[in-house]
């Protein structure tokens, strides 16, 4: 427009629609007719829902400027988001072996087959555009378990595909996001890397009247580089192996468990416990039980399973 060829802008809207396709109005930027002889500058801010944000990231919004001469729209431009200058791209980590060579029997509840890869995802990017589950951070630390009590790798590592400069520390009340401070994230990583195993002692007691054994354990956390709340200092998860071939039992953070043994040719059983602390560090404990004088000679009824009493 010029002084001699002015135009009247009647409104401007943000529509939802892909390139080359028309779509409905989502937001009104302004709708007051404006006489323009040179340039027109306008702007507005809007709060997007998660669905709208996904559409925006997929280039699914456009701006349409309407004039008296072209009421359906004289200027149209597809909206393309501009990445934050501090980190334009974050790589997504593919933490899965696609040929299945190391994961012939995927663990239930582990759809990405990470249980056999040695590293575990600890941070993921949400949204519909992830190609490999959205993993952006992995941790690797070999932990002893009831299944594999020994370790062969002493290293500890955390890898992130983003830098600290890519972390936003801006509060987002719309989505209820209170961001983790960069210093807090680094501190958490270092705490996990430095945390050590603790010690656990199992004390068995024979309940002769019921041919049960009760097992109590005392857990002492290992060295922890940062103080934590007393409520978190104890075990977070406990798993038992009663040493007679029955399935392992996960018992939350309970400090006691019970078990009944069937009399057999060999009544000496190695009882083991796996205790996980608040940092995910596991500690194993072992004791031996001779159930010769406190076993069930008639066998164990499978239906007699009660928590915290566990009978097999």
C-alpha positions as CSV (number, residue, x, y, z in Angstrom):
1,X,0.0,0.0,0.0
2,X,1.0,3.6,-0.6
3,X,-0.5,7.0,0.0
4,X,-2.0,7.0,-3.4
5,X,-3.1,3.2,-3.3
6,X,-4.1,2.6,0.2
7,X,-5.8,-0.5,1.5
8,X,-8.1,-1.3,4.4
9,X,-7.1,-4.3,6.4
10,X,-10.2,-5.7,8.0
11,X,-8.7,-8.4,10.2
12,X,-6.1,-11.0,10.8
13,X,-6.5,-14.6,12.1
14,X,-4.5,-17.7,12.9
15,X,-6.1,-20.7,11.1
16,X,-5.3,-24.4,11.6
17,X,-4.5,-26.0,8.3
18,X,-1.6,-27.6,6.4
19,X,0.2,-25.9,3.6
20,X,-2.1,-25.3,0.7
21,X,-5.2,-26.3,2.6
22,X,-7.8,-24.0,4.2
23,X,-8.8,-24.5,7.8
24,X,-10.9,-22.9,10.6
25,X,-10.0,-19.8,12.6
26,X,-8.3,-20.7,15.9
27,X,-7.2,-17.3,17.1
28,X,-8.1,-13.7,16.2
29,X,-5.2,-11.4,16.1
30,X,-7.3,-8.3,15.4
31,X,-10.6,-7.6,13.7
32,X,-10.8,-3.8,13.6
33,X,-10.7,-2.3,10.1
34,X,-7.4,-0.4,9.7
35,X,-6.6,2.1,6.9
36,X,-3.0,1.4,5.8
37,X,-0.9,3.6,3.5
38,X,2.6,2.2,4.3
39,X,3.2,-0.7,6.7
40,X,1.1,-2.4,9.4
41,X,2.6,-4.0,12.4
42,X,0.5,-6.2,14.7
43,X,1.1,-8.9,17.3
44,X,-0.6,-10.9,20.0
45,X,0.1,-13.8,22.3
46,X,-2.0,-16.9,22.8
47,X,-2.0,-19.9,25.1
48,X,-2.0,-23.2,23.2
49,X,-3.4,-26.5,24.3
50,X,-1.2,-29.6,23.9
51,X,-3.1,-30.6,20.7
52,X,-2.6,-27.1,19.3
53,X,1.1,-27.2,20.2
54,X,1.5,-30.5,18.4
55,X,-0.2,-29.0,15.3
56,X,2.1,-25.9,15.5
57,X,5.2,-28.1,15.7
58,X,3.9,-30.0,12.6
59,X,3.6,-26.7,10.6
60,X,-0.2,-27.0,10.9
61,X,-1.0,-23.3,11.5
62,X,-1.1,-20.3,9.1
63,X,-1.8,-16.5,9.4
64,X,-4.4,-15.0,7.1
65,X,-4.7,-11.2,6.6
66,X,-8.0,-10.0,5.2
67,X,-8.7,-6.8,3.3
68,X,-11.7,-5.1,1.8
69,X,-10.5,-6.0,-1.6
70,X,-9.9,-9.6,-0.6
71,X,-12.2,-10.5,2.2
72,X,-11.2,-14.2,2.1
73,X,-7.6,-13.3,2.6
74,X,-5.0,-11.2,0.8
75,X,-1.9,-12.4,2.5
76,X,-1.3,-15.9,3.8
77,X,1.8,-17.3,5.5
78,X,2.3,-20.7,7.1
79,X,3.7,-20.5,10.6
80,X,7.1,-22.2,11.1
81,X,8.3,-22.3,14.7
82,X,11.8,-21.0,15.3
83,X,14.0,-23.0,17.6
84,X,15.4,-21.4,20.7
85,X,18.8,-20.0,19.8
86,X,20.6,-21.7,22.7
87,X,20.0,-25.2,21.3
88,X,18.2,-25.7,18.1
89,X,18.2,-29.5,18.0
90,X,18.3,-32.3,20.5
91,X,19.2,-35.8,19.2
92,X,16.9,-38.7,20.1
93,X,18.7,-41.8,21.3
94,X,17.8,-45.1,19.8
95,X,18.5,-47.5,22.6
96,X,17.1,-50.6,21.0
97,X,18.8,-53.4,19.1
98,X,16.4,-53.8,16.1
99,X,17.7,-57.2,15.1
100,X,16.9,-58.7,18.5
101,X,20.4,-60.3,18.7
102,X,20.8,-59.4,22.4
103,X,17.1,-59.5,23.4
104,X,15.6,-62.8,22.3
105,X,13.2,-62.8,25.3
106,X,11.9,-59.2,25.9
107,X,11.0,-58.6,29.5
108,X,7.2,-57.9,30.0
109,X,6.7,-54.2,30.6
110,X,9.9,-53.3,28.7
111,X,8.7,-52.6,25.2
112,X,11.9,-51.1,24.1
113,X,14.0,-54.1,25.1
114,X,16.4,-52.0,27.2
115,X,16.7,-54.5,30.0
116,X,19.4,-56.4,28.0
117,X,21.4,-53.4,26.7
118,X,23.2,-52.3,29.9
119,X,21.9,-48.7,29.7
120,X,18.5,-47.4,30.9
121,X,16.7,-44.3,29.7
122,X,16.2,-41.8,32.5
123,X,14.8,-38.8,30.5
124,X,12.4,-38.8,27.6
125,X,10.9,-36.1,25.3
126,X,7.2,-36.2,25.1
127,X,5.0,-35.5,22.2
128,X,3.9,-37.3,19.0
129,X,7.1,-36.8,17.0
130,X,9.4,-39.3,18.8
131,X,10.9,-41.9,16.5
132,X,12.5,-44.2,19.2
133,X,10.5,-43.6,22.3
134,X,11.8,-40.1,22.9
135,X,14.9,-41.0,24.9
136,X,17.3,-38.1,25.4
137,X,19.3,-39.4,28.4
138,X,20.7,-42.8,29.3
139,X,22.4,-44.1,32.5
140,X,24.7,-47.1,32.7
141,X,25.7,-48.7,35.9
142,X,25.8,-52.4,36.5
143,X,23.8,-53.5,39.5
144,X,23.8,-56.8,41.3
145,X,20.5,-58.6,41.3
146,X,19.0,-62.0,42.4
147,X,19.3,-63.1,38.8
148,X,22.8,-61.9,38.2
149,X,24.5,-61.4,41.6
150,X,27.9,-60.6,40.3
151,X,29.1,-57.5,38.3
152,X,31.8,-57.3,35.7
153,X,31.8,-53.6,34.9
154,X,32.7,-51.0,37.5
155,X,32.1,-47.9,35.4
156,X,29.3,-45.5,35.9
157,X,28.1,-43.1,33.3
158,X,25.2,-40.8,32.2
159,X,24.8,-39.6,28.7
160,X,22.4,-36.8,27.6
161,X,21.8,-35.7,24.0
162,X,21.2,-32.1,25.2
163,X,23.5,-29.5,26.8
164,X,22.8,-27.5,29.9
165,X,22.4,-24.5,27.7
166,X,19.3,-26.2,26.2
167,X,17.5,-26.5,29.4
168,X,14.7,-24.0,30.0
169,X,14.5,-22.7,33.6
170,X,11.3,-20.7,32.9
171,X,8.2,-21.5,34.9
172,X,5.2,-22.6,32.8
173,X,2.1,-22.3,34.8
174,X,-0.1,-23.2,31.8
175,X,1.2,-26.7,31.7
176,X,2.0,-26.9,35.4
177,X,5.7,-27.1,34.8
178,X,8.2,-26.1,37.4
179,X,11.5,-26.7,35.7
180,X,14.4,-28.4,37.2
181,X,17.3,-26.0,37.7
182,X,20.5,-26.9,35.7
183,X,22.5,-27.0,38.8
184,X,20.0,-29.4,40.4
185,X,20.1,-31.8,37.4
186,X,23.9,-31.9,37.5
187,X,23.8,-32.5,41.3
188,X,21.3,-35.4,40.9
189,X,23.5,-37.0,38.2
190,X,26.6,-36.7,40.4
191,X,24.8,-38.0,43.4
192,X,23.7,-41.1,41.5
193,X,27.1,-41.7,40.2
194,X,28.8,-41.4,43.6
195,X,26.2,-43.4,45.7
196,X,27.6,-46.7,46.9
197,X,26.0,-50.0,48.0
198,X,25.0,-50.6,51.5
199,X,24.9,-53.6,53.8
200,X,22.0,-55.9,54.6
201,X,21.7,-58.6,57.3
202,X,19.0,-61.3,57.3
203,X,17.8,-62.8,60.5
204,X,15.6,-66.0,60.2
205,X,13.3,-67.2,62.9
206,X,11.6,-70.6,63.0
207,X,7.9,-70.6,63.9
208,X,7.7,-74.2,65.0
209,X,3.9,-74.1,65.6
210,X,3.2,-73.4,62.0
211,X,6.3,-74.7,60.3
212,X,7.0,-71.2,59.0
213,X,10.2,-69.2,58.9
214,X,10.0,-65.4,59.3
215,X,12.8,-63.4,57.9
216,X,13.7,-59.9,59.1
217,X,16.4,-57.8,57.6
218,X,18.4,-54.8,58.6
219,X,19.5,-52.5,55.9
220,X,22.3,-49.9,56.2
221,X,22.5,-47.5,53.3
222,X,25.9,-47.1,51.7
223,X,27.7,-43.8,51.4
224,X,25.5,-41.1,49.9
225,X,27.0,-37.8,48.8
226,X,23.9,-35.7,49.7
227,X,21.6,-35.8,52.7
228,X,18.1,-37.0,51.9
229,X,14.8,-37.0,53.8
230,X,14.6,-39.7,56.6
231,X,11.5,-41.1,54.9
232,X,13.6,-41.9,51.8
233,X,16.7,-43.2,53.6
234,X,15.4,-46.8,54.0
235,X,14.8,-49.4,51.3
236,X,12.5,-48.5,48.5
237,X,12.0,-52.1,47.1
238,X,12.9,-55.5,48.5
239,X,13.0,-58.8,46.6
240,X,13.4,-62.3,48.2
241,X,14.8,-65.6,47.1
242,X,14.0,-68.3,49.6
243,X,16.3,-70.7,48.1
244,X,14.0,-73.6,47.4
245,X,13.2,-73.0,43.7
246,X,10.0,-71.0,44.4
247,X,9.6,-67.7,42.4
248,X,11.3,-64.6,43.6
249,X,9.0,-62.4,45.7
250,X,8.8,-58.6,45.5
251,X,7.7,-57.2,48.8
252,X,7.9,-53.4,48.5
253,X,9.8,-52.0,51.4
254,X,8.5,-54.4,54.1
255,X,11.2,-55.4,56.6
256,X,9.7,-58.9,57.2
257,X,8.7,-61.8,55.1
258,X,7.6,-65.4,55.9
259,X,8.0,-68.6,54.0
260,X,7.2,-72.3,54.5
261,X,9.5,-75.0,53.3
262,X,8.4,-78.5,52.2
263,X,10.6,-81.3,53.6
264,X,13.0,-82.6,51.0
265,X,16.2,-84.7,50.8
266,X,18.2,-81.5,51.3
267,X,16.6,-79.1,53.7
268,X,19.5,-76.5,53.6
269,X,18.5,-73.4,51.7
270,X,20.4,-70.3,50.9
271,X,18.1,-67.3,51.4
272,X,18.9,-64.1,49.6
273,X,17.6,-60.6,49.6
274,X,17.9,-57.7,47.1
275,X,17.4,-54.3,48.5
276,X,17.1,-51.1,46.4
277,X,17.7,-47.7,47.9
278,X,16.3,-44.3,46.9
279,X,19.1,-43.9,44.3
280,X,18.2,-47.2,42.6
281,X,21.5,-48.8,44.0
282,X,20.9,-52.5,44.9
283,X,22.5,-54.4,47.8
284,X,22.4,-58.2,48.2
285,X,22.3,-60.1,51.5
286,X,22.6,-63.8,52.1
287,X,22.0,-66.3,55.0
288,X,21.5,-70.0,55.2
289,X,18.6,-71.9,56.7
290,X,18.4,-75.6,57.7
291,X,14.7,-76.4,57.7
292,X,15.1,-80.1,58.6
293,X,13.4,-79.6,62.0
294,X,10.8,-77.0,60.7
295,X,9.5,-78.1,57.4
296,X,6.1,-79.3,56.2
297,X,6.3,-83.1,55.6
298,X,3.0,-83.2,53.6
299,X,4.0,-80.5,51.1
300,X,2.7,-77.0,50.7
301,X,-0.7,-76.2,49.4
302,X,-0.3,-73.6,46.6
303,X,-3.5,-71.9,47.5
304,X,-2.0,-71.1,51.0
305,X,-0.5,-67.8,49.8
306,X,-1.0,-64.8,52.1
307,X,0.9,-61.6,52.4
308,X,3.1,-61.0,54.2
309,X,3.0,-64.8,54.8
310,X,4.2,-66.5,51.6
311,X,3.7,-70.2,51.3
312,X,4.6,-72.4,48.3
